[in-house]
Amino acid sequence: FGGGGGGLPRHVNYLGEVVQGVALALPGWLATKSSIPWLYPIYYILLLVPRQRDDDSACKAKYGEELWCAYQSMVPNRIVPFLY
């Protein structure tokens, strides 16, 4: 799991959800200049960042601290490649 393109972020699917939310909010914002469409991607960010932290805690408990820390060193990014 640590090599190749899959080794960039641990939860790349969460990034896809946020990008999809932005793609859906952008036309509404462009058409109305309202900030309300941005609530959708913000909701995903507020939902998925804590979930990622919970997932990491669960994996640490499941696989053990030594093995999980080794995996984290191989795959340092959580959601956004080279950023978070």
PDB file of N, CA, C and O in Angstrom:
ATOM      1  N   PHE A   1       0.808  -1.214   0.000  1.00  0.00           N
ATOM      2  CA  PHE A   1       0.000   0.000   0.000  1.00  0.00           C
ATOM      3  C   PHE A   1       0.849   1.275   0.000  1.00  0.00           C
ATOM      4  O   PHE A   1       0.339   2.356  -0.295  1.00  0.00           O
ATOM      5  N   GLY A   2       2.084   1.161   0.315  1.00  0.00           N
ATOM      6  CA  GLY A   2       2.899   2.358   0.455  1.00  0.00           C
ATOM      7  C   GLY A   2       3.594   2.804  -0.808  1.00  0.00           C
ATOM      8  O   GLY A   2       4.168   3.893  -0.823  1.00  0.00           O
ATOM      9  N   GLY A   3       3.574   2.017  -1.872  1.00  0.00           N
ATOM     10  CA  GLY A   3       4.300   2.398  -3.065  1.00  0.00           C
ATOM     11  C   GLY A   3       3.392   2.868  -4.181  1.00  0.00           C
ATOM     12  O   GLY A   3       2.173   2.708  -4.123  1.00  0.00           O
ATOM     13  N   GLY A   4       3.996   3.443  -5.181  1.00  0.00           N
ATOM     14  CA  GLY A   4       3.246   3.882  -6.353  1.00  0.00           C
ATOM     15  C   GLY A   4       2.363   5.082  -6.085  1.00  0.00           C
ATOM     16  O   GLY A   4       2.554   5.803  -5.106  1.00  0.00           O
ATOM     17  N   GLY A   5       1.391   5.291  -6.963  1.00  0.00           N
ATOM     18  CA  GLY A   5       0.483   6.426  -6.816  1.00  0.00           C
ATOM     19  C   GLY A   5      -0.412   6.317  -5.608  1.00  0.00           C
ATOM     20  O   GLY A   5      -0.870   7.333  -5.085  1.00  0.00           O
ATOM     21  N   GLY A   6      -0.676   5.088  -5.145  1.00  0.00           N
ATOM     22  CA  GLY A   6      -1.510   4.918  -3.969  1.00  0.00           C
ATOM     23  C   GLY A   6      -0.812   5.321  -2.685  1.00  0.00           C
ATOM     24  O   GLY A   6      -1.448   5.413  -1.635  1.00  0.00           O
ATOM     25  N   GLY A   7       0.476   5.560  -2.754  1.00  0.00           N
ATOM     26  CA  GLY A   7       1.225   5.928  -1.567  1.00  0.00           C
ATOM     27  C   GLY A   7       1.266   7.415  -1.302  1.00  0.00           C
ATOM     28  O   GLY A   7       1.880   7.834  -0.321  1.00  0.00           O
ATOM     29  N   LEU A   8       0.638   8.235  -2.135  1.00  0.00           N
ATOM     30  CA  LEU A   8       0.689   9.679  -1.906  1.00  0.00           C
ATOM     31  C   LEU A   8      -0.119  10.081  -0.672  1.00  0.00           C
ATOM     32  O   LEU A   8       0.501  10.395   0.344  1.00  0.00           O
ATOM     33  N   PRO A   9      -1.437  10.094  -0.681  1.00  0.00           N
ATOM     34  CA  PRO A   9      -2.205  10.359   0.534  1.00  0.00           C
ATOM     35  C   PRO A   9      -2.885   9.081   1.018  1.00  0.00           C
ATOM     36  O   PRO A   9      -3.165   8.171   0.238  1.00  0.00           O
ATOM     37  N   ARG A  10      -3.140   9.038   2.317  1.00  0.00           N
ATOM     38  CA  ARG A  10      -3.793   7.858   2.885  1.00  0.00           C
ATOM     39  C   ARG A  10      -5.288   7.825   2.565  1.00  0.00           C
ATOM     40  O   ARG A  10      -5.872   6.745   2.482  1.00  0.00           O
ATOM     41  N   HIS A  11      -5.906   8.969   2.388  1.00  0.00           N
ATOM     42  CA  HIS A  11      -7.357   9.034   2.141  1.00  0.00           C
ATOM     43  C   HIS A  11      -7.644   9.899   0.917  1.00  0.00           C
ATOM     44  O   HIS A  11      -8.333  10.913   1.021  1.00  0.00           O
ATOM     45  N   VAL A  12      -7.122   9.505  -0.231  1.00  0.00           N
ATOM     46  CA  VAL A  12      -7.305  10.304  -1.442  1.00  0.00           C
ATOM     47  C   VAL A  12      -8.782  10.365  -1.840  1.00  0.00           C
ATOM     48  O   VAL A  12      -9.200  11.316  -2.499  1.00  0.00           O
ATOM     49  N   ASN A  13      -9.562   9.380  -1.455  1.00  0.00           N
ATOM     50  CA  ASN A  13     -10.992   9.415  -1.779  1.00  0.00           C
ATOM     51  C   ASN A  13     -11.694  10.585  -1.084  1.00  0.00           C
ATOM     52  O   ASN A  13     -12.676  11.110  -1.609  1.00  0.00           O
ATOM     53  N   TYR A  14     -11.208  10.998   0.083  1.00  0.00           N
ATOM     54  CA  TYR A  14     -11.796  12.154   0.765  1.00  0.00           C
ATOM     55  C   TYR A  14     -11.536  13.428  -0.036  1.00  0.00           C
ATOM     56  O   TYR A  14     -12.397  14.305  -0.103  1.00  0.00           O
ATOM     57  N   LEU A  15     -10.362  13.532  -0.640  1.00  0.00           N
ATOM     58  CA  LEU A  15     -10.067  14.685  -1.487  1.00  0.00           C
ATOM     59  C   LEU A  15     -11.021  14.721  -2.675  1.00  0.00           C
ATOM     60  O   LEU A  15     -11.481  15.792  -3.069  1.00  0.00           O
ATOM     61  N   GLY A  16     -11.318  13.565  -3.242  1.00  0.00           N
ATOM     62  CA  GLY A  16     -12.265  13.497  -4.350  1.00  0.00           C
ATOM     63  C   GLY A  16     -13.647  13.999  -3.967  1.00  0.00           C
ATOM     64  O   GLY A  16     -14.314  14.660  -4.763  1.00  0.00           O
ATOM     65  N   GLU A  17     -14.072  13.690  -2.764  1.00  0.00           N
ATOM     66  CA  GLU A  17     -15.383  14.172  -2.292  1.00  0.00           C
ATOM     67  C   GLU A  17     -15.399  15.699  -2.193  1.00  0.00           C
ATOM     68  O   GLU A  17     -16.379  16.336  -2.579  1.00  0.00           O
ATOM     69  N   VAL A  18     -14.328  16.277  -1.684  1.00  0.00           N
ATOM     70  CA  VAL A  18     -14.264  17.738  -1.545  1.00  0.00           C
ATOM     71  C   VAL A  18     -14.202  18.399  -2.924  1.00  0.00           C
ATOM     72  O   VAL A  18     -14.866  19.410  -3.154  1.00  0.00           O
ATOM     73  N   VAL A  19     -13.421  17.843  -3.832  1.00  0.00           N
ATOM     74  CA  VAL A  19     -13.340  18.390  -5.188  1.00  0.00           C
ATOM     75  C   VAL A  19     -14.698  18.318  -5.872  1.00  0.00           C
ATOM     76  O   VAL A  19     -15.092  19.248  -6.576  1.00  0.00           O
ATOM     77  N   GLN A  20     -15.408  17.226  -5.670  1.00  0.00           N
ATOM     78  CA  GLN A  20     -16.749  17.106  -6.237  1.00  0.00           C
ATOM     79  C   GLN A  20     -17.676  18.168  -5.641  1.00  0.00           C
ATOM     80  O   GLN A  20     -18.480  18.764  -6.358  1.00  0.00           O
ATOM     81  N   GLY A  21     -17.567  18.404  -4.345  1.00  0.00           N
ATOM     82  CA  GLY A  21     -18.380  19.443  -3.720  1.00  0.00           C
ATOM     83  C   GLY A  21     -18.090  20.820  -4.283  1.00  0.00           C
ATOM     84  O   GLY A  21     -19.007  21.615  -4.490  1.00  0.00           O
ATOM     85  N   VAL A  22     -16.808  21.110  -4.534  1.00  0.00           N
ATOM     86  CA  VAL A  22     -16.435  22.390  -5.137  1.00  0.00           C
ATOM     87  C   VAL A  22     -16.995  22.486  -6.552  1.00  0.00           C
ATOM     88  O   VAL A  22     -17.492  23.538  -6.954  1.00  0.00           O
ATOM     89  N   ALA A  23     -16.918  21.387  -7.309  1.00  0.00           N
ATOM     90  CA  ALA A  23     -17.435  21.388  -8.673  1.00  0.00           C
ATOM     91  C   ALA A  23     -18.941  21.621  -8.702  1.00  0.00           C
ATOM     92  O   ALA A  23     -19.457  22.245  -9.629  1.00  0.00           O
ATOM     93  N   LEU A  24     -19.633  21.134  -7.710  1.00  0.00           N
ATOM     94  CA  LEU A  24     -21.081  21.350  -7.653  1.00  0.00           C
ATOM     95  C   LEU A  24     -21.431  22.743  -7.133  1.00  0.00           C
ATOM     96  O   LEU A  24     -22.465  23.296  -7.507  1.00  0.00           O
ATOM     97  N   ALA A  25     -20.593  23.313  -6.283  1.00  0.00           N
ATOM     98  CA  ALA A  25     -20.869  24.634  -5.721  1.00  0.00           C
ATOM     99  C   ALA A  25     -20.517  25.760  -6.674  1.00  0.00           C
ATOM    100  O   ALA A  25     -21.158  26.810  -6.656  1.00  0.00           O
ATOM    101  N   LEU A  26     -19.512  25.555  -7.501  1.00  0.00           N
ATOM    102  CA  LEU A  26     -19.023  26.621  -8.374  1.00  0.00           C
ATOM    103  C   LEU A  26     -20.087  27.178  -9.321  1.00  0.00           C
ATOM    104  O   LEU A  26     -20.195  28.400  -9.422  1.00  0.00           O
ATOM    105  N   PRO A  27     -20.879  26.361 -10.021  1.00  0.00           N
ATOM    106  CA  PRO A  27     -21.916  26.946 -10.891  1.00  0.00           C
ATOM    107  C   PRO A  27     -22.956  27.762 -10.117  1.00  0.00           C
ATOM    108  O   PRO A  27     -23.411  28.802 -10.595  1.00  0.00           O
ATOM    109  N   GLY A  28     -23.328  27.297  -8.937  1.00  0.00           N
ATOM    110  CA  GLY A  28     -24.281  28.057  -8.135  1.00  0.00           C
ATOM    111  C   GLY A  28     -23.729  29.397  -7.699  1.00  0.00           C
ATOM    112  O   GLY A  28     -24.445  30.398  -7.670  1.00  0.00           O
ATOM    113  N   TRP A  29     -22.455  29.409  -7.362  1.00  0.00           N
ATOM    114  CA  TRP A  29     -21.827  30.659  -6.959  1.00  0.00           C
ATOM    115  C   TRP A  29     -21.680  31.607  -8.150  1.00  0.00           C
ATOM    116  O   TRP A  29     -21.929  32.807  -8.031  1.00  0.00           O
ATOM    117  N   LEU A  30     -21.275  31.058  -9.296  1.00  0.00           N
ATOM    118  CA  LEU A  30     -21.111  31.897 -10.482  1.00  0.00           C
ATOM    119  C   LEU A  30     -22.436  32.474 -10.957  1.00  0.00           C
ATOM    120  O   LEU A  30     -22.482  33.597 -11.460  1.00  0.00           O
ATOM    121  N   ALA A  31     -23.510  31.714 -10.801  1.00  0.00           N
ATOM    122  CA  ALA A  31     -24.819  32.177 -11.271  1.00  0.00           C
ATOM    123  C   ALA A  31     -25.444  33.188 -10.325  1.00  0.00           C
ATOM    124  O   ALA A  31     -26.136  34.104 -10.768  1.00  0.00           O
ATOM    125  N   THR A  32     -25.209  33.034  -9.032  1.00  0.00           N
ATOM    126  CA  THR A  32     -25.918  33.868  -8.051  1.00  0.00           C
ATOM    127  C   THR A  32     -25.016  34.791  -7.257  1.00  0.00           C
ATOM    128  O   THR A  32     -25.504  35.734  -6.634  1.00  0.00           O
ATOM    129  N   LYS A  33     -23.709  34.547  -7.259  1.00  0.00           N
ATOM    130  CA  LYS A  33     -22.741  35.269  -6.423  1.00  0.00           C
ATOM    131  C   LYS A  33     -23.074  35.144  -4.938  1.00  0.00           C
ATOM    132  O   LYS A  33     -22.667  35.974  -4.125  1.00  0.00           O
ATOM    133  N   SER A  34     -23.811  34.109  -4.602  1.00  0.00           N
ATOM    134  CA  SER A  34     -24.153  33.820  -3.215  1.00  0.00           C
ATOM    135  C   SER A  34     -23.096  32.885  -2.630  1.00  0.00           C
ATOM    136  O   SER A  34     -22.531  32.054  -3.340  1.00  0.00           O
ATOM    137  N   SER A  35     -22.838  33.025  -1.349  1.00  0.00           N
ATOM    138  CA  SER A  35     -21.876  32.141  -0.691  1.00  0.00           C
ATOM    139  C   SER A  35     -22.526  30.850  -0.201  1.00  0.00           C
ATOM    140  O   SER A  35     -21.825  29.956   0.272  1.00  0.00           O
ATOM    141  N   ILE A  36     -23.828  30.736  -0.303  1.00  0.00           N
ATOM    142  CA  ILE A  36     -24.542  29.553   0.188  1.00  0.00           C
ATOM    143  C   ILE A  36     -24.081  28.257  -0.504  1.00  0.00           C
ATOM    144  O   ILE A  36     -23.952  27.243   0.182  1.00  0.00           O
ATOM    145  N   PRO A  37     -23.827  28.233  -1.819  1.00  0.00           N
ATOM    146  CA  PRO A  37     -23.356  26.974  -2.428  1.00  0.00           C
ATOM    147  C   PRO A  37     -22.053  26.458  -1.831  1.00  0.00           C
ATOM    148  O   PRO A  37     -21.792  25.257  -1.898  1.00  0.00           O
ATOM    149  N   TRP A  38     -21.232  27.319  -1.254  1.00  0.00           N
ATOM    150  CA  TRP A  38     -19.956  26.881  -0.676  1.00  0.00           C
ATOM    151  C   TRP A  38     -20.147  26.120   0.628  1.00  0.00           C
ATOM    152  O   TRP A  38     -19.200  25.526   1.143  1.00  0.00           O
ATOM    153  N   LEU A  39     -21.355  26.132   1.163  1.00  0.00           N
ATOM    154  CA  LEU A  39     -21.609  25.351   2.377  1.00  0.00           C
ATOM    155  C   LEU A  39     -21.450  23.855   2.124  1.00  0.00           C
ATOM    156  O   LEU A  39     -21.094  23.102   3.031  1.00  0.00           O
ATOM    157  N   TYR A  40     -21.711  23.432   0.903  1.00  0.00           N
ATOM    158  CA  TYR A  40     -21.607  22.007   0.567  1.00  0.00           C
ATOM    159  C   TYR A  40     -20.170  21.495   0.663  1.00  0.00           C
ATOM    160  O   TYR A  40     -19.945  20.508   1.363  1.00  0.00           O
ATOM    161  N   PRO A  41     -19.177  22.113  -0.003  1.00  0.00           N
ATOM    162  CA  PRO A  41     -17.815  21.612   0.185  1.00  0.00           C
ATOM    163  C   PRO A  41     -17.275  21.849   1.588  1.00  0.00           C
ATOM    164  O   PRO A  41     -16.468  21.061   2.081  1.00  0.00           O
ATOM    165  N   ILE A  42     -17.710  22.921   2.234  1.00  0.00           N
ATOM    166  CA  ILE A  42     -17.280  23.159   3.620  1.00  0.00           C
ATOM    167  C   ILE A  42     -17.809  22.058   4.531  1.00  0.00           C
ATOM    168  O   ILE A  42     -17.110  21.607   5.438  1.00  0.00           O
ATOM    169  N   TYR A  43     -19.037  21.630   4.289  1.00  0.00           N
ATOM    170  CA  TYR A  43     -19.604  20.509   5.045  1.00  0.00           C
ATOM    171  C   TYR A  43     -18.729  19.266   4.908  1.00  0.00           C
ATOM    172  O   TYR A  43     -18.450  18.589   5.897  1.00  0.00           O
ATOM    173  N   TYR A  44     -18.297  18.966   3.680  1.00  0.00           N
ATOM    174  CA  TYR A  44     -17.449  17.796   3.462  1.00  0.00           C
ATOM    175  C   TYR A  44     -16.120  17.929   4.196  1.00  0.00           C
ATOM    176  O   TYR A  44     -15.640  16.961   4.785  1.00  0.00           O
ATOM    177  N   ILE A  45     -15.526  19.106   4.166  1.00  0.00           N
ATOM    178  CA  ILE A  45     -14.264  19.307   4.876  1.00  0.00           C
ATOM    179  C   ILE A  45     -14.458  19.082   6.370  1.00  0.00           C
ATOM    180  O   ILE A  45     -13.657  18.402   7.011  1.00  0.00           O
ATOM    181  N   LEU A  46     -15.525  19.654   6.920  1.00  0.00           N
ATOM    182  CA  LEU A  46     -15.798  19.501   8.351  1.00  0.00           C
ATOM    183  C   LEU A  46     -16.153  18.065   8.723  1.00  0.00           C
ATOM    184  O   LEU A  46     -15.946  17.653   9.864  1.00  0.00           O
ATOM    185  N   LEU A  47     -16.681  17.308   7.781  1.00  0.00           N
ATOM    186  CA  LEU A  47     -17.019  15.914   8.022  1.00  0.00           C
ATOM    187  C   LEU A  47     -15.802  15.001   7.890  1.00  0.00           C
ATOM    188  O   LEU A  47     -15.599  14.109   8.713  1.00  0.00           O
ATOM    189  N   LEU A  48     -15.003  15.222   6.864  1.00  0.00           N
ATOM    190  CA  LEU A  48     -13.974  14.245   6.509  1.00  0.00           C
ATOM    191  C   LEU A  48     -12.650  14.418   7.250  1.00  0.00           C
ATOM    192  O   LEU A  48     -11.944  13.431   7.458  1.00  0.00           O
ATOM    193  N   VAL A  49     -12.291  15.626   7.650  1.00  0.00           N
ATOM    194  CA  VAL A  49     -11.034  15.790   8.391  1.00  0.00           C
ATOM    195  C   VAL A  49     -11.102  15.084   9.747  1.00  0.00           C
ATOM    196  O   VAL A  49     -10.175  14.345  10.080  1.00  0.00           O
ATOM    197  N   PRO A  50     -12.159  15.277  10.545  1.00  0.00           N
ATOM    198  CA  PRO A  50     -12.225  14.491  11.791  1.00  0.00           C
ATOM    199  C   PRO A  50     -12.346  12.988  11.540  1.00  0.00           C
ATOM    200  O   PRO A  50     -11.820  12.192  12.318  1.00  0.00           O
ATOM    201  N   ARG A  51     -13.030  12.588  10.468  1.00  0.00           N
ATOM    202  CA  ARG A  51     -13.156  11.166  10.156  1.00  0.00           C
ATOM    203  C   ARG A  51     -11.781  10.575   9.845  1.00  0.00           C
ATOM    204  O   ARG A  51     -11.481   9.449  10.240  1.00  0.00           O
ATOM    205  N   GLN A  52     -10.954  11.334   9.141  1.00  0.00           N
ATOM    206  CA  GLN A  52      -9.602  10.866   8.832  1.00  0.00           C
ATOM    207  C   GLN A  52      -8.817  10.654  10.113  1.00  0.00           C
ATOM    208  O   GLN A  52      -8.089   9.669  10.233  1.00  0.00           O
ATOM    209  N   ARG A  53      -8.949  11.545  11.055  1.00  0.00           N
ATOM    210  CA  ARG A  53      -8.245  11.396  12.336  1.00  0.00           C
ATOM    211  C   ARG A  53      -8.763  10.175  13.094  1.00  0.00           C
ATOM    212  O   ARG A  53      -7.982   9.435  13.693  1.00  0.00           O
ATOM    213  N   ASP A  54     -10.069   9.967  13.065  1.00  0.00           N
ATOM    214  CA  ASP A  54     -10.640   8.777  13.705  1.00  0.00           C
ATOM    215  C   ASP A  54     -10.167   7.496  13.018  1.00  0.00           C
ATOM    216  O   ASP A  54      -9.867   6.505  13.682  1.00  0.00           O
ATOM    217  N   ASP A  55     -10.103   7.522  11.685  1.00  0.00           N
ATOM    218  CA  ASP A  55      -9.607   6.362  10.937  1.00  0.00           C
ATOM    219  C   ASP A  55      -8.170   6.041  11.326  1.00  0.00           C
ATOM    220  O   ASP A  55      -7.813   4.876  11.502  1.00  0.00           O
ATOM    221  N   ASP A  56      -7.347   7.077  11.461  1.00  0.00           N
ATOM    222  CA  ASP A  56      -5.955   6.853  11.855  1.00  0.00           C
ATOM    223  C   ASP A  56      -5.868   6.242  13.249  1.00  0.00           C
ATOM    224  O   ASP A  56      -5.052   5.351  13.487  1.00  0.00           O
ATOM    225  N   SER A  57      -6.701   6.713  14.164  1.00  0.00           N
ATOM    226  CA  SER A  57      -6.705   6.141  15.525  1.00  0.00           C
ATOM    227  C   SER A  57      -7.149   4.685  15.503  1.00  0.00           C
ATOM    228  O   SER A  57      -6.573   3.845  16.194  1.00  0.00           O
ATOM    229  N   ALA A  58      -8.169   4.387  14.710  1.00  0.00           N
ATOM    230  CA  ALA A  58      -8.657   3.009  14.620  1.00  0.00           C
ATOM    231  C   ALA A  58      -7.613   2.090  13.995  1.00  0.00           C
ATOM    232  O   ALA A  58      -7.430   0.958  14.443  1.00  0.00           O
ATOM    233  N   CYS A  59      -6.934   2.573  12.968  1.00  0.00           N
ATOM    234  CA  CYS A  59      -5.892   1.751  12.330  1.00  0.00           C
ATOM    235  C   CYS A  59      -4.707   1.541  13.255  1.00  0.00           C
ATOM    236  O   CYS A  59      -4.095   0.473  13.252  1.00  0.00           O
ATOM    237  N   LYS A  60      -4.386   2.540  14.035  1.00  0.00           N
ATOM    238  CA  LYS A  60      -3.288   2.412  14.997  1.00  0.00           C
ATOM    239  C   LYS A  60      -3.621   1.348  16.034  1.00  0.00           C
ATOM    240  O   LYS A  60      -2.761   0.558  16.422  1.00  0.00           O
ATOM    241  N   ALA A  61      -4.873   1.332  16.482  1.00  0.00           N
ATOM    242  CA  ALA A  61      -5.298   0.325  17.459  1.00  0.00           C
ATOM    243  C   ALA A  61      -5.364  -1.065  16.813  1.00  0.00           C
ATOM    244  O   ALA A  61      -5.043  -2.064  17.457  1.00  0.00           O
ATOM    245  N   LYS A  62      -5.772  -1.128  15.562  1.00  0.00           N
ATOM    246  CA  LYS A  62      -5.930  -2.411  14.889  1.00  0.00           C
ATOM    247  C   LYS A  62      -4.584  -3.041  14.525  1.00  0.00           C
ATOM    248  O   LYS A  62      -4.381  -4.236  14.742  1.00  0.00           O
ATOM    249  N   TYR A  63      -3.673  -2.252  13.977  1.00  0.00           N
ATOM    250  CA  TYR A  63      -2.415  -2.797  13.458  1.00  0.00           C
ATOM    251  C   TYR A  63      -1.240  -2.663  14.423  1.00  0.00           C
ATOM    252  O   TYR A  63      -0.173  -3.229  14.184  1.00  0.00           O
ATOM    253  N   GLY A  64      -1.426  -1.930  15.490  1.00  0.00           N
ATOM    254  CA  GLY A  64      -0.347  -1.724  16.450  1.00  0.00           C
ATOM    255  C   GLY A  64       0.440  -0.467  16.121  1.00  0.00           C
ATOM    256  O   GLY A  64       0.556  -0.058  14.966  1.00  0.00           O
ATOM    257  N   GLU A  65       0.974   0.129  17.175  1.00  0.00           N
ATOM    258  CA  GLU A  65       1.643   1.419  17.010  1.00  0.00           C
ATOM    259  C   GLU A  65       2.883   1.322  16.120  1.00  0.00           C
ATOM    260  O   GLU A  65       3.118   2.205  15.294  1.00  0.00           O
ATOM    261  N   GLU A  66       3.662   0.279  16.276  1.00  0.00           N
ATOM    262  CA  GLU A  66       4.903   0.164  15.503  1.00  0.00           C
ATOM    263  C   GLU A  66       4.615   0.038  14.002  1.00  0.00           C
ATOM    264  O   GLU A  66       5.221   0.735  13.188  1.00  0.00           O
ATOM    265  N   LEU A  67       3.697  -0.845  13.650  1.00  0.00           N
ATOM    266  CA  LEU A  67       3.379  -1.052  12.237  1.00  0.00           C
ATOM    267  C   LEU A  67       2.690   0.172  11.637  1.00  0.00           C
ATOM    268  O   LEU A  67       2.972   0.552  10.501  1.00  0.00           O
ATOM    269  N   TRP A  68       1.789   0.787  12.400  1.00  0.00           N
ATOM    270  CA  TRP A  68       1.085   1.960  11.893  1.00  0.00           C
ATOM    271  C   TRP A  68       2.039   3.140  11.710  1.00  0.00           C
ATOM    272  O   TRP A  68       1.920   3.875  10.729  1.00  0.00           O
ATOM    273  N   CYS A  69       2.969   3.332  12.621  1.00  0.00           N
ATOM    274  CA  CYS A  69       3.945   4.413  12.472  1.00  0.00           C
ATOM    275  C   CYS A  69       4.858   4.172  11.272  1.00  0.00           C
ATOM    276  O   CYS A  69       5.254   5.122  10.596  1.00  0.00           O
ATOM    277  N   ALA A  70       5.192   2.920  11.005  1.00  0.00           N
ATOM    278  CA  ALA A  70       5.987   2.601   9.819  1.00  0.00           C
ATOM    279  C   ALA A  70       5.200   2.942   8.548  1.00  0.00           C
ATOM    280  O   ALA A  70       5.759   3.492   7.599  1.00  0.00           O
ATOM    281  N   TYR A  71       3.919   2.618   8.532  1.00  0.00           N
ATOM    282  CA  TYR A  71       3.071   2.950   7.375  1.00  0.00           C
ATOM    283  C   TYR A  71       2.958   4.467   7.215  1.00  0.00           C
ATOM    284  O   TYR A  71       3.023   4.981   6.098  1.00  0.00           O
ATOM    285  N   GLN A  72       2.788   5.183   8.329  1.00  0.00           N
ATOM    286  CA  GLN A  72       2.686   6.635   8.262  1.00  0.00           C
ATOM    287  C   GLN A  72       3.973   7.259   7.730  1.00  0.00           C
ATOM    288  O   GLN A  72       3.923   8.269   7.027  1.00  0.00           O
ATOM    289  N   SER A  73       5.102   6.681   8.051  1.00  0.00           N
ATOM    290  CA  SER A  73       6.352   7.232   7.525  1.00  0.00           C
ATOM    291  C   SER A  73       6.480   6.969   6.025  1.00  0.00           C
ATOM    292  O   SER A  73       7.090   7.767   5.313  1.00  0.00           O
ATOM    293  N   MET A  74       5.912   5.854   5.531  1.00  0.00           N
ATOM    294  CA  MET A  74       5.915   5.570   4.092  1.00  0.00           C
ATOM    295  C   MET A  74       4.893   6.421   3.347  1.00  0.00           C
ATOM    296  O   MET A  74       5.114   6.797   2.196  1.00  0.00           O
ATOM    297  N   VAL A  75       3.772   6.724   4.004  1.00  0.00           N
ATOM    298  CA  VAL A  75       2.673   7.490   3.393  1.00  0.00           C
ATOM    299  C   VAL A  75       2.383   8.675   4.314  1.00  0.00           C
ATOM    300  O   VAL A  75       1.449   8.616   5.114  1.00  0.00           O
ATOM    301  N   PRO A  76       3.174   9.755   4.213  1.00  0.00           N
ATOM    302  CA  PRO A  76       3.071  10.835   5.186  1.00  0.00           C
ATOM    303  C   PRO A  76       1.845  11.734   5.026  1.00  0.00           C
ATOM    304  O   PRO A  76       1.403  12.335   6.006  1.00  0.00           O
ATOM    305  N   ASN A  77       1.291  11.840   3.837  1.00  0.00           N
ATOM    306  CA  ASN A  77       0.163  12.751   3.618  1.00  0.00           C
ATOM    307  C   ASN A  77      -1.152  12.067   3.921  1.00  0.00           C
ATOM    308  O   ASN A  77      -1.331  10.881   3.647  1.00  0.00           O
ATOM    309  N   ARG A  78      -2.066  12.826   4.486  1.00  0.00           N
ATOM    310  CA  ARG A  78      -3.346  12.256   4.924  1.00  0.00           C
ATOM    311  C   ARG A  78      -4.411  12.321   3.838  1.00  0.00           C
ATOM    312  O   ARG A  78      -4.972  11.296   3.452  1.00  0.00           O
ATOM    313  N   ILE A  79      -4.692  13.528   3.344  1.00  0.00           N
ATOM    314  CA  ILE A  79      -5.770  13.690   2.369  1.00  0.00           C
ATOM    315  C   ILE A  79      -5.273  14.372   1.100  1.00  0.00           C
ATOM    316  O   ILE A  79      -5.525  13.878   0.001  1.00  0.00           O
ATOM    317  N   VAL A  80      -4.577  15.487   1.229  1.00  0.00           N
ATOM    318  CA  VAL A  80      -4.116  16.269   0.084  1.00  0.00           C
ATOM    319  C   VAL A  80      -2.640  15.967  -0.155  1.00  0.00           C
ATOM    320  O   VAL A  80      -1.816  16.176   0.736  1.00  0.00           O
ATOM    321  N   PRO A  81      -2.293  15.475  -1.349  1.00  0.00           N
ATOM    322  CA  PRO A  81      -0.894  15.154  -1.629  1.00  0.00           C
ATOM    323  C   PRO A  81       0.035  16.351  -1.410  1.00  0.00           C
ATOM    324  O   PRO A  81      -0.240  17.453  -1.885  1.00  0.00           O
ATOM    325  N   PHE A  82       1.114  16.132  -0.702  1.00  0.00           N
ATOM    326  CA  PHE A  82       2.166  17.122  -0.437  1.00  0.00           C
ATOM    327  C   PHE A  82       1.706  18.308   0.401  1.00  0.00           C
ATOM    328  O   PHE A  82       2.454  19.276   0.540  1.00  0.00           O
ATOM    329  N   LEU A  83       0.502  18.265   0.964  1.00  0.00           N
ATOM    330  CA  LEU A  83       0.003  19.386   1.760  1.00  0.00           C
ATOM    331  C   LEU A  83      -0.494  18.950   3.128  1.00  0.00           C
ATOM    332  O   LEU A  83      -0.042  19.471   4.147  1.00  0.00           O
ATOM    333  N   TYR A  84      -1.426  17.994   3.161  1.00  0.00           N
ATOM    334  CA  TYR A  84      -1.999  17.549   4.441  1.00  0.00           C
ATOM    335  C   TYR A  84      -2.210  16.061   4.391  1.00  0.00           C
ATOM    336  O   TYR A  84      -2.684  15.471   5.362  1.00  0.00           O
TER     337      TYR A  84
END
